[in-house]
């Protein structure tokens, strides 16, 4: 939870995410963000042939 999305967001975006979490007093925004990342990378993920390629 502490490192949530730190590998996928630039620091400014990560700070904004934590601002939203603190403002809502809830982590309900995390599944929405996770789905947005998967949706954004959908085409790349459908073309991978190994787990290592998906993690890049």
N, C-alpha and C positions, 0 to 999 in steps of 0.2 A: 504494500500500500504506500509506503513512504517513497519508493522509487517509481510509482505509477506513471507510465508514459514518458519517463525521462529520456528514454532512448528514441522516442518518436517525435517529441516536440522540442522546439528551440526554447531556451530559458524564458524568454518573454511570454511565450504561449503557456509554458508550464506554470509560471506565476499567475497568469490570468486564470488558468484552470483552478488553482488553489484558491484564488479569490472567489470564484463562483462556488466552489465547495463550501467555503467558510460563510459566504453570504446566504446560501440556501440551508446551511447547517445540515447538509445531507450529502451523501456520496451518490445520489441517484443520477448525477450527470455522467458518471464514469461509464456505465454501459452504453449510453448514447455516444460518447466519444469513441469507445471501442468499436462500435458498429460503424461510425463514420470513417475510422481508419481502415477497417476491413473493406468497406464500400469503395473508398478512394483507391485502395490497392487491388481491387477485385480482378482487373484484367491481368495484372502481373501474377497474382496468386494462382489464377487458372492455368497459367503457362508453365509453372514450375514442375520439375520432375523429381526433386528430392527435398527433404526437409531442410537441408543446409541452404538450398537456393531460396526457400521461402523465408528464412530468417534474415536474409540480407536486405 
